[in-house]
């Protein structure tokens, strides 16, 4: 198991240049999708300068908990950035941000459609002046179409994109996913779009618009429910913790803590049955194949829970994993963040000043992520770029 000191060198000094060293990002975004995009780019070496309004990003007030008057929500999205405060509705702020755009490679913004254009600093107005810029626009619904230009919020998009309709128990009302999944996936898609555009810019020398609406990202999460509907025409229903296509892929009660089984093929099901002393289940025609197990799930689940009653959940999950059957205990957030493998994977970052956050989930072997600036670090301009770290044009 990795010890805490194993993580700290990454948190303190950059070490080798990150994959995006030499890329300058002007982060004009706030709330979640845009700031998450900026943080990921910063983790991988980009110089991210975040511009906030004079009162700061709204998420500074999204608590408790608070540290020195700033909410944890803000701390979770604004690492590896330096910040300055500008009023973009004022001529002085607009002039300043134009100067920053001239030196930036990427702009990330999520203002309501038309806001930056009203200020004279929108994409269409800046494109000719700064043709090299990769401009990432995060919006609710895009800027055109029936809903174009309307504001979008994570839970509202979850509702409109069908996500709530498939989340929750079959007998209960539709349920919001318990984390801002649409905002977060939009942030990830924004990163993908920025990297695609930077790669193409190396060939053409030109930037372009990266359009990343929450609505599109919400719809993109509908697998396999969309695929099921396209093929069958049947509207997907809520199935609780159970997978709509696979079984047993569900939370199963035991004699102790419940566990989640994720049995994806016949071999895994046979190993499961043998381990719990119920080998005959694997030969039962109702359960012998993946398709039959899914059809007869209502009969299979109580048989499994009856057999599991003689076992405690955590050691049972460990034993099943050891023989190749995907299973896991149902942990709370504190247990997950303190798990030995979480620490081994460097998924908890600690920095000077008491900052703690989630680590980068993508590990690059030669140019790893680094954690250089804690949230609230101040900066008035982009950093000088060493010649060896300048991106190729």
Secondary structure, DSSP 8 states (H G I E B T S, - for coil): ---HHHHHHHHH---S--TTTT-EEEE---SSHHHHHHHHHHHTT-EEEEEE-TT--GGGGS-SSEETTEEHHHHTT-TT-EEEE--TTSHHHHHHHHHHHHH-SEEEE---TTHHHHTT-SHHHHTTTTTT-EEEEEESS-SSSTTTT----HHHHHHHTTTGGGSS-TTS-----SS-HHHHHHHHHHHHHHHHHHHHHHHHS---EEEEEHHHHHHHT-TTHHHHHHHH-------TTS-SS-SSEEEE--SSS-EEEE--SHHHHHHHHHHTT-HHHHHSTTTSSHHHHHHTHHHHHHHHHHHHTTS-HHHHHHHHHHTT--EEE---HHHHHT-HHHHHTT-EEEETTTEEEE--SS--SSS-------TT-B-SS-----GGGS---
